[in-house]
Amino acid sequence: RSVVMALKEMLTSLQLKRIHYISLVIVFFLIVLYQIISTVYFKPAVSKEIPLVRTITIGNSKNSVTALYPGEVRGRYESNLAFQVPGKIVRRNVNLGDVVQAGQILMELDPKDISQTVSAHSAELEAALSQFKLAQDNAERYSQLYANGAVSKSTMEQYQNQATVAAATVQQARAHLTGSSNQLGYTQLIADHDGVVAAINGEVGQITAAGTPIVTVVRDGQREIQFYVPESHLQQIKIGQKASVTFWAVDKLTVNGTISEISPTADPVMRTYKARITLNELPLEVKLGMTAKVALSSGMADAIAIPGNAIYQTDDTPKVWLVKNKKVTLIPVEVGGYNGNNINISAGLQNGDVVVIGGVNKLAEGQDVRLEAGVTE
């Protein structure tokens, strides 16, 4: 009987364990089924991040467009003086900034070789004069003998011809002496007008060629502003156009002037066009060579200017992102010119438009955006 009871207890224990395992399987199955159903039918809501963009409102930037150029104070007339003969510089009589007078000797070359040439031509002239005097005396004597019938006419004409040749030789020798004397004078570099020494490109001991600029003299009188205009701005300036000039070294000083010269050809290296501004008046504190800032109106009154980084271009047409109802849309625009880091828009935008100026490459058509605080559409 005890054995039978043990078997019954064993069977009961096995049934309980089986029920327990079946329950665990059912619970696991229910958990998996719940996960599948919740994943398929109850997707979690994904939070949508709306980007914050920087914008400008057209109308606040609508003003007269002014172009700025760096310039330099220059003299109205500047002479780049050079020796007319080659040679070695032996004396320099001026320094930068010296005031010089017309006729003043600025530099001198070694005159020894040219002095020898002058001496040779002087001796040549003396010999020619001596030959001429002898030929002239012979011509007069044979003319008298011909008149007395002592010599033939051909003999008289021969001596007269010799006198004519001797006279031409004298003229030639005198021209040689004059030329060499001029060359001797060219060994001195002389100021041709009153002014100020602005540049010196030669020193004592230097061998210089004829025509090489050595000293620059700025003539006393009117001063001008020289500046350079890029090709893209050339159509925006003209002779007689008004200009405003300020100076880096002189605070709170503005001088008005007009454009007086525009070079017809571009600089071969910089590809810019040289221009000059005649000033109405120039205070004494403004010196030659000072750096100036030239402001010119481009003539595009009331132009719309936007930052260059607002342009979004993937093809030949420039575009900008416009914000409407807190969504962005891409619209084409026409570029009318450039002013520093800004771009002048000639068509496509109007007063009140809100234009994105930051992160234009990360936007998509119709995308929701947030505007900075204080900015309205």
Secondary structure, 3 states (H helix, E strand, C coil): CHHHHHHHHHHHHHHHHHHHHHHHHHHHHHHHHHHHHHHHHCCCCCCCCCCEECEEECCCCEECCEEEEEEEEEECCEEEEECCCCEEEEEECCCCCCEECCCCEEEEECCHHHHHHHHHHHHHHHHHHHHHHHHHHHHHHHHHHHHCCCCCHHHHHHHHHHHHHHHHHHHHHHHHHHHHHHHHHCCEEECCCCEEEEEECCCCCCEECCCCEEEEEEECCCEEEEEEEEHHHHHHCCCCCEEEEEECCEEEEEEEEEEEEECCCCCCCCCEEEEEEEECCCCCCCCCCCEEEEEEECCCCCEEEEEHHHCECCCCCCEEEEEECCEEEEEECEEEEEECCEEEEEECCCCCCEEECCCHHHCCCCCECEECCCCCC
